[in-house]
Amino acid sequence: MSSSQSQSDIDKNHGQSLNKFRTYKLSPTKIFTLIVSALILAGIVWFGWSAVRAFTQVSDSSDTQSPILKFFGETLDPNALKGEGDGRINILFIGIGGSGHKGGALADTIMVASLDPENKKLALLSLPRDLRVPIAGNGNGKINSAHSYGESQEPGNGPKVLKETVGNVLDLPIHYFVRVDFTGFIKFIDALGGITVEIPKALDDPFYPDEKLEGYQPFSIGAGTQKLNGTIALKYARSRQTTSDFDRASRQQQILLAVRDRSLSLDILANPRKLSEIMGILGEHVRTDLSLTELERLYRILNTVDSGGIVTKVLDNGSDGPLMTVNEGGYYLVPKTGNFKEVQRIAHELFTDPNLKRENAKIEILNASGKPGLAHELELDLKSLGYNIVSIDKIVDAPATVLHDYSQGRAPFTVNFLSDRLNAKVETSAKPEGETADLVLTLGADYEPVVLTP
């Protein structure tokens, strides 16, 4: 083949390729597709960035090591958890009136939501606003004033004070908080397109307060399945004059679960526009110490919980409830027993740590403190937390509290939690002949139970 023929063939092939390229480049359909794809990509990036930017207005840095991040693809080290309850994710939900409302910094809603990622369960516990408690740094008072006290000390400090107060009362770690004001609540529900709630019985409240809190704006709603917008949902959550504060707390739990269901059905994380809209609303009216990464993973965990894995509880003053009403210079709710032991046991049973349940180590308690009744009282406390207490007994007095570990490494969480809770020295050895327990806890003269009173 001659060089001129080769060059001719090359020019011919180059021309065909160039024509094909030109044809592709100039095709109106393909140009339109490219433009639309670019716009969609730009929209996703813009909405995603907008959501992140808006979230920076919402989020405070967490003052606890994130428990959420410990449940994703890691072998959990017992030393990574501070104590019982850290095997769950405990979040304090706070509702306040906000600016423009009388007493806007008082906590109108106080609810703990606890997720068990391992067993895909969710528990909700509501605390009444009038519960008299030791407020961190401010003596005893109604629990709803803990938030306003914190805010009066330093703006933005209210959730931290309420977290500490609730954690002490329930004897549980509170890892995170989410605080929303009334306006944010309304806008958030509306941004979701409303929520669907099953109203168990008709509600008629002629004394529902008006917006200025100067008069009344009667509110009523019928029984049955109802689609609620933000304004109606807030009224349904707040109304209490013709029912009780405990019924009101149950309705708030109902609304929170309806919000969860609606949010999951919309798959908000896959909808940049909706996410950006919601984050814009939250930026003005919501505060949380969840990071954006933690919030995303929390959303994914919630998606694994079905309705059969959800339990709810309201602390109340009913015949079976742990509280009673007193009028001591004001209306208060206080524990019937004079301390918060029963309240804590209820919370522990509701929020049982999955690590303790999984290990199920057999534990024997020996009272060597010289103080009668300590072993039995501790037995009740530890059983409520999920420990497997198989026996208790009394032995000769001993000076120090010791935990004898015969489990051969099969109960690391239980050993760590017990040692931390009781400040007990751990002695590891082979199991003595005839011993059936995996762990033997000896209460020494140094053991003093902590009892919180209102």
Salt bridges, closest charged atoms under 4 A:
ASP60 OD1 - ARG287 NH2 2.23
ASP63 OD1 - LYS163 NZ 3.35
GLU84 OE2 - ARG421 NE 2.75
ASP86 OD1 - HIS175 NE2 2.43
ASP108 OD1 - ARG129 NH1 2.78
ASP108 OD2 - ARG238 NE 3.83
ASP108 OD2 - ARG248 NH2 2.39
GLU118 OE1 - ARG358 NH1 2.64
ASP130 OD1 - LYS142 NZ 3.16
GLU151 OE2 - ARG179 NH1 3.44
ASP171 OD2 - HIS348 NE2 3.26
ASP171 OD2 - ARG421 NH2 2.99
ASP181 OD2 - HIS285 ND1 3.12
ASP245 OD1 - ARG129 NH2 3.97
ASP245 OD1 - ARG240 NH1 3.86
ASP245 OD1 - ARG248 NH1 3.30
ASP261 OD1 - ARG260 NH1 2.65
GLU277 OE1 - LYS274 NZ 3.53
GLU284 OE1 - HIS285 NE2 3.51
ASP289 OD2 - LYS163 NZ 2.72
GLU328 OE1 - ARG132 NH1 2.92
GLU377 OE2 - ARG345 NH2 2.57
GLU379 OE1 - HIS376 ND1 3.45
GLU379 OE2 - LYS383 NZ 3.25
ASP381 OD2 - LYS341 NZ 2.68
ASP381 OD1 - ARG345 NE 2.88
GLU427 OE1 - HIS404 ND1 3.67
GLU427 OE2 - LYS425 NZ 3.90
ASP438 OD1 - LYS431 NZ 3.54
GLU448 OE2 - LYS371 NZ 2.48
